[in-house]
Amino acid sequence: MPSKPRSLWDSITAAGPPAGSLYGCGGGVALAGLAHASILGGRLEELRGRSVLLAMTDQLTAALAIAELDGVARRMVLLTPGLAAEHLPAVIAGAAADARVQDTDRSSPGREIGIGISVDARAPLEPHPVRRASTCETEWILLTSGTTGAPKLVQHDLASLTAALADGPPAPEVVWATFYDIRRYGGLQIYLRALHAGSLVLSDPAEPLIGFLARAAAAGVTHISGTPSHWRRVLMSGAAATIAPRYVRLSGEIADQAILDGLKAAYPEATVAHAFASTEAGVAFEVRDGRAGFPATLLDAPGSPVHLRVAEGTLRIRSAGNAHGYLGVDTGSFPRASDDAVDTGDRIEQRADRCYFLGRQGGVINVGGLKVYPEEIEAVINSHPWVRMSRVSARRNPITGAVVVADVVLAEADGTGGRPPSEALERELLHSCRRSLAPYKVPAAIRIVPGLEVSAAGKLARPDA
Amino acid sequence: MSVKSTIVSQFEQVATEQERKLARLSDDTKLIECGLDSLSFAIIVARLEDSLGVDPFSAERAVNFPVTFGDFVTLYEGLAK
């Protein structure tokens, strides 16, 4: 007889009612309250077996809805905040979504798009008789950006998402906080960790950094996670001492020695750890020795549940934390290597006994933890009538890890003399990028160059640096 | 143009581009309260590297992350000769 699927709720209540709370900007919600209350206004049963779009702006509402829906919905699609409305129809079609949970806030993404059932989620919890019975293994869909700007639908389930969690008894004294949004992989990992241990303080994009740190401190934060870019901002805020965590975690970008040293100086009592994970490959490892890079002994380590190796210069990961694939039209493009590992596309260089990240293969640029595909930006620049071709590349940056810069080759002047001088041209191109791209994708600098190298295969040469 | 005035004009330029309201800049202005986000600072640092020829954060030594506008200017003045 097949065993009953074990849901997130089953998992966090295995050792008794959860002791922790989730804290949003407007206050906290005790997790134990979910046993007899709902964020879904008593409409949970309507969502049983459905493919549900989670379209909330508020993180606390989303966090509670996820805890209720796992084991109930057939599929949960975690919409990321800021997802462009133009991509929603493809996401809905790709995930065959037939229901949506939204917050009562009018600004919920895609509210105007018709879908089978719409359920309003309302914080705080309202008492409702709820059947916390899991009847399916819910598929979790995370969105990650693709070359055209359209998101890819990455397939996970509770087992793959919790593969990196150590088994252990709940630790109610542990209070997590994260700068991430829990609808992205890095934040979701912290959410799941916190739910299985103690409490979690959620961030809010409208809240100033100092306010978030004060809230985390008031909740008694012990563990806190963000990207190196988030942490640089904390160190530049003058408010780092607001919190006194015992564990500080960095992930989502390359952690350089300067930020590791800066954090160790700011939090001398804390363990400063940097972790590597990706939406497709899952969590690979955590490094706690305070040095950039990771020990080469992690590669091809026999018997490790997470198998790491470097092939053709990039890091490959095979583990139970790997995503299952892409859903919808992108199915075939999942970066599966020949040995069934996931190719992270992150280039590695080994120097003596240490491995270092060199950046992304294929030119993907990481701006403050957000993926940028040069092709998407080049397409916008190339659509300008004065432009013949362009090349977008990364430039190392101490604040966000990298910024985007563009080299542009102009089309031949038609002799009518209508073309403005270079400086005005650069401004005009930046302006048109700003009109059609998210701010982190707009080049920090545009340079007019006489020509760009094209490879023998007729492709734009992209130096990997 | 002095290092400081170059920096001030970059702050103003980037604030306009990012549609952010820049606070009045004095040496005591906290960077976090000047109205700019991380991306804005990233762009400012990238452009200052072009105009002043230095990136004080890239030096192979520990950097004290600047907290005030005055700290930020001092960091550049120390290197841009």
Interface residues (C-beta under 8 A of the other chain):
Chain A: P208 L209 I210 S229 R232 R233 L235 M236 S237 G238 A239 A258 D261 G262 V367 G368 R395 R396 N397 P398 I399 T400 V403 V405 L430 R434 P439 Y440 A444 A445
Chain B: E17 Q18 K30 L31 I32 S38 L39 F41 A42 I43 V45 A46 R47 D50 D55 F57 S58 A62 V63 F65 P66 V67 T68
